[in-house]
Amino acid sequence: MNETTPTNNQVHGIEREASKLQGELETLMKQIRELTNSNLPVDKTARQMVEISEQLQRIKQNMGQLSDQSSEILNKIDKNVKANPYLYIIGAAAVGLILGKVGGRRLCR
């Protein structure tokens, strides 16, 4: 495999990281809703808000890293396509032909 081509593991790793970050954000949003609707003492609420703020900072850092990784992979894909445009054109035509044949058979039944 060409070094400019991202591996499936890289792509799946980014997808897993994005899913994990989404879960963390949902948890934080739930915590924020609970805090704004609670009658907790001010000091406990303040501590929880600090914890949430720290978690948000970690999420922002992770999102930045995720963005950098995805940009890097997209740049690799772009370079590879530009280096081998006919290969990708032929590949896309082959995929279209196969999908057309499979889809055409299903429509005729």
CORMO-V128476 format. One record per run of one state. SS is the DSSP state (helix for helix, strand for strand, loop for the rest). FROM is the first residue (numbers start at 1). TO is the last residue. If there is no record, write none. Layout:
BEGIN
ss=SS from=FROM to=TO
ss=SS from=FROM to=TO
END
This chain:
BEGIN
ss=loop from=1 to=7
ss=helix from=8 to=36
ss=loop from=37 to=41
ss=helix from=42 to=83
ss=loop from=84 to=84
ss=helix from=85 to=108
ss=loop from=109 to=109
END
